[in-house]
Amino acid sequence: MSLLLLVVSALHILILILLFVATLDKSWWTLPGKESLNLWYDCTWNNDTKTWACSNVSENGWLKAVQVLMVLSLILCCLSFILFMFQLYTMRRGGLFYATGLCQLCTSLAVFTGALIYAIHAEEILAKHPRGGSFGYCFALAWVAFPLALVSGIIYIHLRKRE
């Protein structure tokens, strides 16, 4: 049982790390000139002055939705880990981790929705930038975090506390 708890905890911490990097790092979109854009600031390299020019992201409603959903997924994932630890030490023997599993399933849904919105509305979100480019590694990490959070939520729902 302790090995199973260790694996479930390690999976949850891996999901947390993936979500933190995906939400806060700088590569949701990679421009043709090796520049990348994130959810929070648009920083592009100015060859004339040899400096970075940073500005707030566009006021696009779709991007705001992605920002909210990614932050919500982080909050839900942290909450589910805290709930798991609380339930692990206070729940009576034989109890199921329903609350933790439900929070983790909501995390999965928030990540899925945020990444899907970004994928569908990328042209609108990136309208003021040059054409071309591709999705960055943070976008890919969000898509990796989605099934891991889904599996984690299902595992928590079926996990029983034992001695």
Salt bridges, closest charged atoms under 4 A:
ASP42 OD2 - LYS128 NZ 3.53
ASP42 OD2 - HIS129 NE2 3.14
GLU124 OE2 - HIS121 ND1 3.04
